Amino acid sequence: MPIWSLLIRCCLMLSLVALLTSVPARADLPELSGQWTLLPDDSDNPAEALKGLVVIRRTPRAKVDDTASQPGQSTQERYWEQQDMVAERRAFGTLPDIGAIQQVLDATQLTIAQQGGTVTMDYDAKLARSFKPTEGGPSYSAKGDEFTTDAIGAGLSFYREGKLVVESILAPRGRMVETYQLDVAARRLTLKVEIKNPDWLITARIKRVFSAAPRP
């Protein structure tokens, strides 16, 4: 093969490599910016999803010795057992106090802006949050600069598989994971929220679906 033909092929290969590596790193990231309106029929009801998650952690009562010659003790033990059952039934019908998280779950209007690596979110003009998500997954540092603090807790945000993920450490304890996934074809935004609390019976999983506002 002539040397000039080999040089041309090498140049073409180098040009192709340069072209592939010059694609912006953010090209595959979801474009979440815009006004989003809740679709109630496609979304979970937060109140129903949260109801009954509280666990009554009873203080162990001293066991009554039924063999003792004190006739009132066995009746007293049954009384406290009934009181515990009433408290548990009441807990299954109540909602846990989740503070500012409720504004995220109840929001019907969501405004998102992506600019310069920063994502800002506004929920019904009642709660504003700001993140600087990393690409490809979570990133940790010794200083912890990757965490942002807001009314909900300390949040770590990142893009993964075309989704925006926000992991929050809740106060006083617990963990919440939010996943924002865009359906470009249907112009829909799906928010999946998972909340874990050591005092709850199970993990809460809630889905909220939004549609994009009409373009001008």
Disulfide bonds with the S-S distance in Angstrom:
none
